[in-house]
Amino acid sequence: MGTFSFDFAKTMTTGEGGMIVFQNEADYKAAAAWHDHGHENNPAVPRWEDTRASSGFNFRMTEMQGAVGLAQLKKLSTVVSAQRKNRDAMWSAIENLPGITAREVPTGSYETADALVFSVKDNVTARQCRDALVAEGLSTKILPEAVTWHFAGTWTHMPELVARHGGDLSKAFAGSRTRLERAVSLPVVVKMDEAVPTKLHKALAKVLK
């Protein structure tokens, strides 16, 4: 099973919503019914007599959202190619700075390159990198500034999660916490200003030396 988000900040957007894909037909049919009030869409009967095996919700896109999504899908290869090219230009400008490590990419994965993620020695350095980038008119993307919103180890507002970890999330997900606290994420866009790689190097060289 795979999931894709189509909210407004994603590589391809319909404004909101998303998509689930399956290899197993039975799982696909169960999900299709779940998103349509439990309807199994049995061709042998009219809809008002449709068969059902589960409850469900009314999760569906509008036709306008679908049209936007289909139009964007035609551009997806162009978008991803441009992002990869710009990501590579950004990385070439900073990869030789001391103390910088590229994100590990699992074998067989497919990067859309909407962000360039790298690691530094600790969270203090990561935040110093962000400050230096902001001073140059650049920005970061989620890491390090928004980790508390996106990392389950800080979600103390979810009592069931806290209870599952003995009432204390401070030591939960230790491996993920270590990686995220050291990470810096740079946004990659389709139409990048040619000055960005040089500005990245200038900003980060003030911290990584």
LONU-850530 format. One record per residue (C-alpha): residue in three letters; x, y, z; chain; residue number from 1. Coordinates in pm, whole numbers. Layout:
<recs>
+-----+--------+--------+--------+---+-----+
|   r |     px |     py |     pz | c |   k |
+-----+--------+--------+--------+---+-----+
| ALA |      X |      Y |      Z | A | NUM |
...
+-----+--------+--------+--------+---+-----+
</recs>
This chain:
<recs>
+-----+--------+--------+--------+---+-----+
|   r |     px |     py |     pz | c |   k |
+-----+--------+--------+--------+---+-----+
| MET |      0 |      0 |      0 | A |   1 |
| GLY |    120 |    351 |    -75 | A |   2 |
| THR |    -20 |    691 |     18 | A |   3 |
| PHE |     11 |   1029 |   -153 | A |   4 |
| SER |    -89 |   1369 |    -17 | A |   5 |
| PHE |   -228 |   1630 |   -256 | A |   6 |
| ASP |   -248 |   1925 |    -16 | A |   7 |
| PHE |   -141 |   2269 |   -134 | A |   8 |
| ALA |    224 |   2233 |    -25 | A |   9 |
| LYS |    294 |   1912 |   -216 | A |  10 |
| THR |    469 |   1856 |   -550 | A |  11 |
| MET |    131 |   1786 |   -707 | A |  12 |
| THR |   -182 |   1937 |   -550 | A |  13 |
| THR |   -558 |   1931 |   -578 | A |  14 |
| GLY |   -590 |   2181 |   -293 | A |  15 |
| GLU |   -646 |   1905 |    -37 | A |  16 |
| GLY |   -698 |   1531 |    -19 | A |  17 |
| GLY |   -482 |   1247 |   -140 | A |  18 |
| MET |   -465 |    900 |   -290 | A |  19 |
| ILE |   -405 |    543 |   -175 | A |  20 |
| VAL |   -270 |    273 |   -407 | A |  21 |
| PHE |   -278 |   -103 |   -351 | A |  22 |
| GLN |   -121 |   -420 |   -487 | A |  23 |
| ASN |   -391 |   -638 |   -330 | A |  24 |
| GLU |   -733 |   -616 |   -499 | A |  25 |
| ALA |   -924 |   -712 |   -184 | A |  26 |
| ASP |   -763 |   -427 |     10 | A |  27 |
| TYR |   -840 |   -188 |   -274 | A |  28 |
| LYS |  -1208 |   -286 |   -278 | A |  29 |
| ALA |  -1234 |   -249 |    100 | A |  30 |
| ALA |  -1080 |    100 |     85 | A |  31 |
| ALA |  -1300 |    203 |   -207 | A |  32 |
| ALA |  -1608 |    101 |    -10 | A |  33 |
| TRP |  -1484 |    275 |    306 | A |  34 |
| HIS |  -1447 |    608 |    123 | A |  35 |
| ASP |  -1801 |    578 |    -21 | A |  36 |
| HIS |  -2029 |    514 |    278 | A |  37 |
| GLY |  -1950 |    140 |    262 | A |  38 |
| HIS |  -2090 |     97 |    -90 | A |  39 |
| GLU |  -1946 |   -208 |   -266 | A |  40 |
| ASN |  -2076 |    -85 |   -605 | A |  41 |
| ASN |  -2225 |   -422 |   -686 | A |  42 |
| PRO |  -2312 |   -417 |  -1060 | A |  43 |
| ALA |  -2594 |   -668 |  -1007 | A |  44 |
| VAL |  -2815 |   -424 |   -816 | A |  45 |
| PRO |  -2906 |    -52 |   -830 | A |  46 |
| ARG |  -2714 |    177 |   -595 | A |  47 |
| TRP |  -2999 |    209 |   -347 | A |  48 |
| GLU |  -2991 |   -169 |   -300 | A |  49 |
| ASP |  -2611 |   -193 |   -303 | A |  50 |
| THR |  -2439 |   -460 |    -96 | A |  51 |
| ARG |  -2221 |   -359 |    197 | A |  52 |
| ALA |  -1982 |   -529 |    437 | A |  53 |
| SER |  -1856 |   -235 |    642 | A |  54 |
| SER |  -1935 |    115 |    749 | A |  55 |
| GLY |  -1768 |    406 |    575 | A |  56 |
| PHE |  -1729 |    778 |    522 | A |  57 |
| ASN |  -1792 |   1026 |    244 | A |  58 |
| PHE |  -1429 |   1082 |    142 | A |  59 |
| ARG |  -1415 |   1193 |   -218 | A |  60 |
| MET |  -1277 |   1470 |   -437 | A |  61 |
| THR |  -1496 |   1708 |   -629 | A |  62 |
| GLU |  -1482 |   1690 |  -1008 | A |  63 |
| MET |  -1301 |   2024 |  -1010 | A |  64 |
| GLN |  -1031 |   1889 |   -778 | A |  65 |
| GLY |   -998 |   1582 |   -998 | A |  66 |
| ALA |   -959 |   1798 |  -1309 | A |  67 |
| VAL |   -685 |   2002 |  -1141 | A |  68 |
| GLY |   -510 |   1683 |  -1034 | A |  69 |
| LEU |   -519 |   1534 |  -1384 | A |  70 |
| ALA |   -379 |   1856 |  -1532 | A |  71 |
| GLN |    -96 |   1855 |  -1277 | A |  72 |
| LEU |    -25 |   1487 |  -1336 | A |  73 |
| LYS |     68 |   1570 |  -1695 | A |  74 |
| LYS |    334 |   1810 |  -1562 | A |  75 |
| LEU |    470 |   1582 |  -1290 | A |  76 |
| SER |    771 |   1445 |  -1480 | A |  77 |
| THR |    875 |   1797 |  -1580 | A |  78 |
| VAL |    838 |   1920 |  -1222 | A |  79 |
| VAL |   1039 |   1635 |  -1072 | A |  80 |
| SER |   1315 |   1667 |  -1332 | A |  81 |
| ALA |   1350 |   2039 |  -1262 | A |  82 |
| GLN |   1355 |   1984 |   -886 | A |  83 |
| ARG |   1624 |   1718 |   -915 | A |  84 |
| LYS |   1837 |   1944 |  -1132 | A |  85 |
| ASN |   1804 |   2232 |   -886 | A |  86 |
| ARG |   1862 |   2004 |   -585 | A |  87 |
| ASP |   2185 |   1882 |   -743 | A |  88 |
| ALA |   2301 |   2240 |   -808 | A |  89 |
| MET |   2230 |   2335 |   -447 | A |  90 |
| TRP |   2411 |   2031 |   -310 | A |  91 |
| SER |   2715 |   2087 |   -535 | A |  92 |
| ALA |   2752 |   2431 |   -382 | A |  93 |
| ILE |   2764 |   2310 |    -20 | A |  94 |
| GLU |   2870 |   1943 |    -17 | A |  95 |
| ASN |   3236 |   2022 |     57 | A |  96 |
| LEU |   3165 |   2233 |    363 | A |  97 |
| PRO |   3309 |   2073 |    680 | A |  98 |
| GLY |   3068 |   1885 |    904 | A |  99 |
| ILE |   2791 |   1841 |    649 | A | 100 |
| THR |   2648 |   1497 |    566 | A | 101 |
| ALA |   2398 |   1413 |    293 | A | 102 |
| ARG |   2075 |   1238 |    386 | A | 103 |
| GLU |   2083 |    863 |    337 | A | 104 |
| VAL |   1857 |    755 |     52 | A | 105 |
| PRO |   1726 |    397 |     80 | A | 106 |
| THR |   1807 |    169 |   -211 | A | 107 |
| GLY |   1522 |    151 |   -459 | A | 108 |
| SER |   1353 |    471 |   -340 | A | 109 |
| TYR |   1241 |    747 |   -576 | A | 110 |
| GLU |   1322 |   1104 |   -477 | A | 111 |
| THR |   1098 |   1382 |   -603 | A | 112 |
| ALA |   1360 |   1627 |   -467 | A | 113 |
| ASP |   1114 |   1874 |   -320 | A | 114 |
| ALA |   1372 |   1930 |    -45 | A | 115 |
| LEU |   1746 |   1900 |      8 | A | 116 |
| VAL |   1809 |   1746 |    349 | A | 117 |
| PHE |   2146 |   1724 |    519 | A | 118 |
| SER |   2277 |   1665 |    870 | A | 119 |
| VAL |   2519 |   1854 |   1093 | A | 120 |
| LYS |   2675 |   1760 |   1426 | A | 121 |
| ASP |   2395 |   1869 |   1662 | A | 122 |
| ASN |   2073 |   2066 |   1701 | A | 123 |
| VAL |   2253 |   2384 |   1802 | A | 124 |
| THR |   2445 |   2381 |   1474 | A | 125 |
| ALA |   2129 |   2302 |   1277 | A | 126 |
| ARG |   1956 |   2607 |   1425 | A | 127 |
| GLN |   2261 |   2822 |   1357 | A | 128 |
| CYS |   2244 |   2710 |    994 | A | 129 |
| ARG |   1881 |   2819 |    976 | A | 130 |
| ASP |   1960 |   3159 |   1127 | A | 131 |
| ALA |   2242 |   3212 |    877 | A | 132 |
| LEU |   2015 |   3114 |    587 | A | 133 |
| VAL |   1737 |   3347 |    698 | A | 134 |
| ALA |   1989 |   3631 |    726 | A | 135 |
| GLU |   2070 |   3575 |    356 | A | 136 |
| GLY |   1704 |   3587 |    259 | A | 137 |
| LEU |   1676 |   3208 |    228 | A | 138 |
| SER |   1464 |   2964 |    425 | A | 139 |
| THR |   1441 |   2611 |    557 | A | 140 |
| LYS |   1156 |   2363 |    521 | A | 141 |
| ILE |   1025 |   2209 |    845 | A | 142 |
| LEU |   1370 |   2114 |    978 | A | 143 |
| PRO |   1493 |   2234 |   1217 | A | 144 |
| GLU |   1227 |   2494 |   1299 | A | 145 |
| ALA |    906 |   2289 |   1295 | A | 146 |
| VAL |   1016 |   1952 |   1427 | A | 147 |
| THR |    780 |   1973 |   1727 | A | 148 |
| TRP |    480 |   1978 |   1494 | A | 149 |
| HIS |    598 |   1692 |   1272 | A | 150 |
| PHE |    769 |   1454 |   1520 | A | 151 |
| ALA |    555 |   1218 |   1731 | A | 152 |
| GLY |    808 |   1232 |   2015 | A | 153 |
| THR |    678 |   1581 |   2102 | A | 154 |
| TRP |    304 |   1509 |   2076 | A | 155 |
| THR |    217 |   1533 |   2445 | A | 156 |
| HIS |   -133 |   1649 |   2346 | A | 157 |
| MET |   -219 |   1289 |   2248 | A | 158 |
| PRO |   -289 |   1102 |   2575 | A | 159 |
| GLU |   -313 |    761 |   2409 | A | 160 |
| LEU |     36 |    803 |   2261 | A | 161 |
| VAL |    181 |    926 |   2590 | A | 162 |
| ALA |     23 |    633 |   2777 | A | 163 |
| ARG |    166 |    384 |   2528 | A | 164 |
| HIS |    514 |    511 |   2617 | A | 165 |
| GLY |    476 |    497 |   2993 | A | 166 |
| GLY |    365 |    857 |   3038 | A | 167 |
| ASP |    689 |   1005 |   2903 | A | 168 |
| LEU |    767 |   1077 |   2539 | A | 169 |
| SER |   1108 |   1231 |   2605 | A | 170 |
| LYS |   1287 |    902 |   2532 | A | 171 |
| ALA |   1046 |    768 |   2272 | A | 172 |
| PHE |   1159 |    726 |   1912 | A | 173 |
| ALA |   1520 |    793 |   2013 | A | 174 |
| GLY |   1667 |    707 |   1674 | A | 175 |
| SER |   1431 |    936 |   1487 | A | 176 |
| ARG |   1482 |   1214 |   1741 | A | 177 |
| THR |   1859 |   1202 |   1698 | A | 178 |
| ARG |   1836 |   1223 |   1320 | A | 179 |
| LEU |   1573 |   1497 |   1310 | A | 180 |
| GLU |   1743 |   1722 |   1564 | A | 181 |
| ARG |   2059 |   1728 |   1350 | A | 182 |
| ALA |   1882 |   1778 |   1019 | A | 183 |
| VAL |   1840 |   2086 |    802 | A | 184 |
| SER |   1591 |   2081 |    515 | A | 185 |
| LEU |   1610 |   2328 |    228 | A | 186 |
| PRO |   1311 |   2383 |     -2 | A | 187 |
| VAL |   1367 |   2302 |   -369 | A | 188 |
| VAL |   1151 |   2477 |   -628 | A | 189 |
| VAL |   1094 |   2430 |  -1000 | A | 190 |
| LYS |   1202 |   2781 |  -1101 | A | 191 |
| MET |   1508 |   2856 |   -889 | A | 192 |
| ASP |   1695 |   3186 |   -889 | A | 193 |
| GLU |   2044 |   3115 |  -1025 | A | 194 |
| ALA |   2194 |   3298 |   -727 | A | 195 |
| VAL |   2055 |   3051 |   -473 | A | 196 |
| PRO |   2346 |   2799 |   -471 | A | 197 |
| THR |   2600 |   3077 |   -416 | A | 198 |
| LYS |   2390 |   3231 |   -140 | A | 199 |
| LEU |   2352 |   2891 |     26 | A | 200 |
| HIS |   2728 |   2844 |     35 | A | 201 |
| LYS |   2783 |   3195 |    167 | A | 202 |
| ALA |   2532 |   3149 |    449 | A | 203 |
| LEU |   2633 |   2801 |    560 | A | 204 |
| ALA |   3006 |   2870 |    538 | A | 205 |
| LYS |   2961 |   3114 |    826 | A | 206 |
| VAL |   2852 |   2825 |   1049 | A | 207 |
| LEU |   3025 |   2519 |    905 | A | 208 |
| LYS |   3394 |   2602 |    924 | A | 209 |
+-----+--------+--------+--------+---+-----+
</recs>
